[in-house]
Amino acid sequence: MKRALICGVSGQDGAYLARLLLQKGYEVWGTSRDAEAASFSNLKKLGILDQVRRLSMVMTDFRSVLQAVVQADPDEVYNLAGQSSVGLSFAQPVETLQSHALGTLNLLEVVRFLKKPIRIYNASSGECFGDTGDVPANERTPFRPRSPYGVAKAAAHWEVVNYREAYGLFACNGILFNHESPLRQRRFVTRKIANGVAAIVRGEAKELVLGDLSVQRDWGWAEEYVQAMWLMLQQDDPDDYVVATGETYSLQDFVAEAFRYVGLDWKDYVRTDPSLYRPSDIRTSRADPSYAMRKLGWRAKLKMHDVVRRLV
Ligand SMILES: NC(=O)c1ccc[n+]([C@@H]2O[C@H](COP(=O)([O-])OP(=O)(O)OC[C@H]3O[C@@H](n4cnc5c(N)ncnc54)[C@H](OP(=O)(O)O)[C@@H]3O)[C@@H](O)[C@H]2O)c1
């Protein structure tokens, strides 16, 4: 039986990945910074809490990472832990940088130190590219991040490439663009929109206040994206892959679709507040996932309109 360790199993992707790996017959271990105190509500929602062996692990503490990896003794490690909010990264730049850059480095060092053939998946991000303009980003597009989060993810990304080239580790970066689900934290704008529309329909709210509606993103569905993570570690050779739908829409398109779905006109309910704008933001985020499609046989079936309908 294969063993997998998911760092950050309490999060959106961690929970869906845990379910996928259990379905594939893996023994699944998962970490939280404090596994005693964590509620693991996402694992509970998926009905898999009892099937996941849970450990406490802090990515920035080398000893803690070493102990967790030794205890779980995994064939595959999925690094999904770290401060994951772009907005929060402006308020907590050091925590964001350390959790991703130092955390990923610790994991790579532990695997190198143990000299075991452990395969590593690292959660890189489309945020590394920054503003792509009209040219879709692929695996060879240079990074120009626009947030402390993007900078942190870019650092971790290149650590993975460096350990692969320098020490021959089987380590992959999944350069995932936005992916959503009901398990995503409520702070993220897609959940905020879905919850806001639901509250308006129930008569509990009169308006929805949002930031810049003109930003353009590529939105997919999280359950599909964790399949790409697993596929990366089943290849003969390690590599990096852009994972996205390949379709970009404005946030206004997303909002309009959410209100249209419940028979309302968004213009009657949405107010924008410049105080919610980020100090610097990505205007357009465009992705070219053709390498993942070709090499992994992976393709996003659910696009922005499907994502909206499943969330609202
Ligand atoms: N969802 C997306 O659209 C997307 C796109 C590209 C990349 N990513 C990246 O993919 C990974 C998984 O995403 P997700 O959406 O599942 O995120 P998530 O739901 O926020 O989960 C991240 C996990 O990391 C842990 N964590 C949170 N803050 C931390 C900190 N400061 N230091 C260390 N650990 C911390 C949390 O576990 P505990 O609180 O239990 O310790 C949490 O369960 C993240 O690295 C994220 O940045 C996500």
The ligand as a MOL file (V3000), in Angstrom:
LIG
                    3D

  0  0  0     0  0            999 V3000
M  V30 BEGIN CTAB
M  V30 COUNTS 48 52 0 0 0
M  V30 BEGIN ATOM
M  V30 1 N -6.8970 27.5410 -4.0080 0
M  V30 2 C -6.2500 28.1500 -4.9800 0
M  V30 3 O -6.8530 28.7630 -5.8710 0
M  V30 4 C -4.7460 28.0580 -5.0570 0
M  V30 5 C -4.1110 28.3970 -6.2570 0
M  V30 6 C -2.7300 28.2470 -6.3530 0
M  V30 7 C -2.0090 27.8100 -5.2630 0
M  V30 8 N -2.6480 27.5270 -4.0880 0 CHG=1
M  V30 9 C -1.8400 27.0400 -2.9660 0
M  V30 10 O -2.1470 25.6690 -2.7990 0
M  V30 11 C -2.0690 25.3160 -1.4180 0
M  V30 12 C -3.4130 24.7640 -0.9790 0
M  V30 13 O -4.4130 25.7550 -1.2190 0
M  V30 14 P -5.7970 25.7590 -0.4250 0
M  V30 15 O -6.7320 26.5650 -1.2280 0
M  V30 16 O -6.1460 24.3730 -0.0240 0 CHG=-1
M  V30 17 O -5.3950 26.6180 0.8770 0
M  V30 18 P -6.0330 26.5970 2.3430 0
M  V30 19 O -7.4150 26.0530 2.3020 0
M  V30 20 O -5.8290 27.9470 2.9380 0
M  V30 21 O -5.1060 25.5600 3.1240 0
M  V30 22 C -3.7780 25.8620 3.4350 0
M  V30 23 C -3.3660 25.0850 4.6730 0
M  V30 24 O -2.0960 25.5930 5.1140 0
M  V30 25 C -2.1040 25.7470 6.5200 0
M  V30 26 N -1.7120 27.1370 6.8220 0
M  V30 27 C -2.4580 28.2410 6.7920 0
M  V30 28 N -1.7350 29.3070 7.1440 0
M  V30 29 C -0.5010 28.8490 7.3990 0
M  V30 30 C 0.6880 29.4600 7.8260 0
M  V30 31 N 0.7640 30.7760 8.0540 0
M  V30 32 N 1.7790 28.6760 7.9890 0
M  V30 33 C 1.7160 27.3570 7.7500 0
M  V30 34 N 0.5960 26.7200 7.3680 0
M  V30 35 C -0.4930 27.4670 7.1860 0
M  V30 36 C -3.4900 25.5150 7.0580 0
M  V30 37 O -3.4630 24.3810 7.8920 0
M  V30 38 P -3.5360 24.5010 9.5080 0
M  V30 39 O -4.2120 25.8020 9.8460 0
M  V30 40 O -4.3550 23.3030 9.8710 0
M  V30 41 O -2.1250 24.4320 9.9780 0
M  V30 42 C -4.3370 25.2690 5.8250 0
M  V30 43 O -5.1000 24.1180 5.9630 0
M  V30 44 C -1.6550 26.5950 -0.6870 0
M  V30 45 O -0.2500 26.6230 -0.5840 0
M  V30 46 C -2.1040 27.6950 -1.6290 0
M  V30 47 O -1.3490 28.8720 -1.4420 0
M  V30 48 C -3.9940 27.6140 -3.9750 0
M  V30 END ATOM
M  V30 BEGIN BOND
M  V30 1 1 1 2
M  V30 2 2 2 3
M  V30 3 1 2 4
M  V30 4 1 4 5
M  V30 5 2 4 48
M  V30 6 2 5 6
M  V30 7 1 6 7
M  V30 8 2 7 8
M  V30 9 1 8 9
M  V30 10 1 8 48
M  V30 11 1 9 10
M  V30 12 1 9 46
M  V30 13 1 10 11
M  V30 14 1 11 12
M  V30 15 1 11 44
M  V30 16 1 12 13
M  V30 17 1 13 14
M  V30 18 2 14 15
M  V30 19 1 14 16
M  V30 20 1 14 17
M  V30 21 1 17 18
M  V30 22 2 18 19
M  V30 23 1 18 20
M  V30 24 1 18 21
M  V30 25 1 21 22
M  V30 26 1 22 23
M  V30 27 1 23 24
M  V30 28 1 23 42
M  V30 29 1 24 25
M  V30 30 1 25 26
M  V30 31 1 25 36
M  V30 32 1 26 27
M  V30 33 1 26 35
M  V30 34 2 27 28
M  V30 35 1 28 29
M  V30 36 1 29 30
M  V30 37 2 29 35
M  V30 38 1 30 31
M  V30 39 2 30 32
M  V30 40 1 32 33
M  V30 41 2 33 34
M  V30 42 1 34 35
M  V30 43 1 36 37
M  V30 44 1 36 42
M  V30 45 1 37 38
M  V30 46 2 38 39
M  V30 47 1 38 40
M  V30 48 1 38 41
M  V30 49 1 42 43
M  V30 50 1 44 45
M  V30 51 1 44 46
M  V30 52 1 46 47
M  V30 END BOND
M  V30 END CTAB
M  END
